[in-house]
Amino acid sequence: MSLVVNGNTYHLEVASDIIRDGLGIEVYLSDGREILAEIFRNDHLKKIQFSSFKLDIHLEVIEELMRRFELSVGRNFQDDLPDF
């Protein structure tokens, strides 16, 4: 998923994290080298977490990140798998 804001192209990517036990969406500049921000659904803690890794990010990018989080990831927490 791509987004253009003020001449910059951003890439949004859904990613799972088995260490943190959840699913999130991340935003990168189009070169893909550095994550700018993420919204993460932590299924273990039952929390939605926002992290910013860069100080200045256009509000339009954050708004689109939030919109796509709701569409692609959602707020429905997944239950922990049973221990075997």
C-alpha positions as CSV (number, residue, x, y, z in Angstrom):
1,M,0.0,0.0,0.0
2,S,1.4,3.4,-1.0
3,L,0.6,6.9,-0.1
4,V,1.9,10.2,-1.5
5,V,2.0,13.3,0.8
6,N,3.8,16.5,-0.1
7,G,5.7,14.8,-2.8
8,N,7.0,12.0,-0.5
9,T,5.9,8.4,-1.2
10,Y,5.2,6.3,1.9
11,H,4.7,2.6,2.0
12,L,2.4,1.0,4.6
13,E,2.8,-2.7,5.4
14,V,0.9,-5.1,7.7
15,A,3.3,-7.1,9.8
16,S,2.9,-9.8,12.5
17,D,5.2,-10.1,15.5
18,I,5.3,-13.4,17.3
19,I,7.6,-12.1,20.0
20,R,5.2,-9.3,21.0
21,D,2.2,-11.5,20.2
22,G,0.2,-9.3,17.8
23,L,-0.3,-7.7,14.5
24,G,0.3,-4.2,13.3
25,I,0.8,-1.8,10.4
26,E,4.0,0.1,9.8
27,V,4.8,3.1,7.6
28,Y,8.1,3.6,5.8
29,L,9.4,6.1,3.3
30,S,9.3,4.6,-0.1
31,D,13.0,3.5,0.1
32,G,11.9,1.1,2.9
33,R,15.1,1.5,4.9
34,E,13.6,3.1,8.0
35,I,10.3,2.6,9.8
36,L,8.7,5.9,10.7
37,A,5.7,4.7,12.9
38,E,3.6,1.8,13.7
39,I,0.2,0.9,15.2
40,F,0.3,-2.5,16.9
41,R,-2.4,-4.6,18.3
42,N,-0.9,-6.5,21.2
43,D,-3.0,-9.6,21.6
44,H,-1.3,-10.7,24.8
45,L,-1.7,-7.3,26.6
46,K,-5.0,-6.5,24.9
47,K,-3.8,-3.1,24.0
48,I,-3.5,-1.0,20.9
49,Q,-0.1,0.7,20.8
50,F,1.3,3.6,18.7
51,S,5.0,4.1,18.3
52,S,6.7,6.9,16.4
53,F,10.4,6.4,15.4
54,K,10.8,9.8,13.8
55,L,10.0,13.2,15.3
56,D,8.3,14.9,12.3
57,I,5.6,12.9,10.4
58,H,2.9,14.6,8.4
59,L,-0.5,14.3,10.1
60,E,-2.0,13.0,6.8
61,V,0.4,10.0,7.0
62,I,-0.7,9.3,10.6
63,E,-4.4,9.6,9.7
64,E,-3.9,7.2,6.8
65,L,-2.0,4.8,9.1
66,M,-4.9,4.8,11.5
67,R,-7.5,4.3,8.8
68,R,-5.6,1.4,7.3
69,F,-5.0,-0.1,10.7
70,E,-8.8,-0.2,11.3
71,L,-9.4,-1.8,7.8
72,S,-6.5,-4.2,7.7
73,V,-5.8,-5.2,11.3
74,G,-8.7,-4.1,13.4
75,R,-9.3,-4.0,17.2
76,N,-10.5,-7.6,17.7
77,F,-7.9,-9.2,19.9
78,Q,-6.9,-12.8,19.2
79,D,-7.0,-15.2,22.1
80,D,-3.7,-16.7,23.3
81,L,-3.1,-20.2,22.0
82,P,-3.2,-22.9,24.7
83,D,0.1,-24.3,26.0
84,F,0.8,-27.9,25.0
